[in-house]
Amino acid sequence: RISCIKKMKENLLNYTKFGRAVYAVGGNAQSAMLMGLPVGKTKILVYGLGYVCSLYYNESLLRERNGLNPSPNKLDIVSLRWITTFITCINM
């Protein structure tokens, strides 16, 4: 499963306009803006993608902990949402 995700990440970053914009913004946002790349849109998409990935990871951890048919209580769900939001804000 991890090799599939790694291959998808490589294809996304190496062969799409979005991937080239991510590399450019990550290298120097001001330079990317001067080149005409959508810096704000790229940052929002990257943070949103990170948020979705962390939600997926947290949900999979919850499923592992509670078995295949989870019946989590409200505290588990709320704590996962707060952790995911906190991690996303730290990465900004």
N, C-alpha and C positions, 0 to 999 in steps of 0.2 A: 504494500500500500504506500509506503514512504517513497519508494522509487518512482511510483506513478505520480505522486504529488511533486516530487523533485523535477521530473520530466516536464510536467505541466508548467511549473514555475519557469524553467529554462526556456520553454517555447514562448511563454507569455512575454518574458523580459527580452529575449533575443530577437524575436521575429515580428513584433508588433510596434506600431507607433507609440502606444502607451508605454511599452517597455523601454523604448529609447528615451521617452520623456522622463520616466522614473530615474533612469541613470543620469540624465542631464540635470534634473532638479536635485538629485542627491549629491552630485558633484559640486554644483554651484548654482543656487536658485536665481541669483541676480543675473548671471550669465545666460541661464536658460530663458529668463524673461526677456533679455535683450535679443535672443535668437527668435523670439516670437512664440515660444512654447507656452501652453496654458498652465502656469505654475500653480495657481490656486486650485484649479480643477484636478490637477494631478495629485496634489497633496491630499485633497478631500477623498479622492478615490483610493489612494494608498491607505489612509487611515481607516476608511470604511471597510476595505478588504481585510485589514488587520483585525478590525472589530468582529467581522463575520467569522474569520478563522478562529479567533479566541473564543467566540460563542460556541462554535462547533466543537472545539477542544474541550471546553467546560462541560458541554452536554454529554460528550462521550465519556468523560470522567464520571459524571453522575450516573450514566448508564452502567458503567463497569461496577461502580460501588453498589448500586441497587439491583443488579441483575439485568436480564434482557428486557423485562417488563417493569420499568421503574414506576414507582408511585411516590415521587419525592414530596416532601412536605413544603409548605410555603417558604420556610426559612432557607431551605436549600436553594430554591429558585431565586429568591431575593439576594442571597449571598453571592450566587454565581453572577447575577447581573451586575452587582456592585464591584465584584472583582474584575469582571470584564471591562467595565467602564473605567475603573482605576488604571488598569494596565494600558488601555488605549490612551488615556490622558497623559500617563507618564511618557509614552512613546512620542507624543507631540512635542 
